[in-house]
Amino acid sequence: MKFGLFDHIEQSDRPIATIFDERLEFAVAADTMGFYGLHLAEHHCTPLNTVPVPGVYMGALARLTKNLRFGPLVYLLPLYSPLRLIEEIAMLDHLSRGRLEVGVGRGVSPFELNYHKVAHEDSREIFLDAYACIKKGLTSDTLNYEGKYYTYKDVPMPLRPLQGPHPAFWYGSSNEIGATFAGEEGMHFTANGGTQHAKGNINAYRAALAKRGGVAQAKADFKGGGAIGILRHICVADTDAEARRIMKPAFEHHLKSLNWIRDLNGSTEFTGRLNVHRGINFEACEENGMVIAGSPDTVRKKIEAQAGELGFNYLLAYLFFGTLSLPQALRSQQLFAGEVMPKLRDL
């Protein structure tokens, strides 16, 4: 099993400049601890996310870290010019000496798409068109592409990624439609949601991937060549009681951030599209498996149980969220890397 980190980099009780400084320090610490990658969410017009332009932040990561792979999970393709994004991907891959991982998606929030004048009902077609265009542009000396939303003719592509043929594509999903698409495309995959919900998504991905014959770009780091991930909010402390005491208020702040844009709009119009498959509070999310809090031994046992049931080979640990302080997050990270990860690597 490999271990990664996930983050929205949300607003909390500190200035945004301080939040950036703290997260970068956290990433630099992770760079020496054996984490495989750091994956960033992209959201817009919400306190859930202070890095709505993830490429800028990833440029800093590229220069401050040496080993940690990183990437968006995901770039919201309907909000980008494919040509501009092709160039950004190539730049970041070179800045990081080939450590970029490219997550792509259409966007989980119809409200955010609407703010950008992208109609929710068109977003899947736009995403598919952009994705096909970006794949072609990353592997062509001259981009020629004609689609419903994007058309390019004889565009020279002198800037190519360092990794060949391009950085690997990733897809994150909380539903079986998205999971199946990821498998059909041979992408690396991460699931969200409670244990029982995630099981259906992972099974759908596996079935589609097996029918395809395997991932498009195999990685020797992962058994079978492909990453099958699960996202979990985790807090590790010396005792179970201490971990839950630290985590509960920080996580409930995070839940408010997750729900903020939906609550602001006061609408149930897009409830199905929002894919909200989480509990209503800390205790509910702990019960369904999305939250893991405890001593190193408790956390290890809970991860082992979920791995046995779900069969993932990549754990995205969400260790810094809500109102957690930098010392709290660093202590949890140190305990996780030093006392949990070594005992789970062979799973």
Secondary structure, DSSP 8 states (H G I E B T S, - for coil): -EEEEEE-----SS-HHHHHHHHHHHHHHHTTTT--EEEE----SSTT-S-SSHHHHHHHHHHH-SS-EEEES-EEGGGS-HHHHHHHHHHHHHHTTS-B-EEEE--S-HHHHHHTT--GGGHHHHHHHHHHHHHHHHT-SEEEEE-SS-EEEEEE-----SSSS---EEEEESSHHHHHHHHHHT-EEEE-S-HHHHHHHHHHHHHHHHHHTS-SS--TTSGGGS-EEEEEEEEE-SSHHHHHHHHHHHHHHHHHHHHHHHHHHT--TTHHHHT--S-SSHHHHHHTTSEEEE-HHHHHHHHHHHHHHH--SEEEEE-S-TT--HHHHHHHHHHIIIIIHHHHTT-
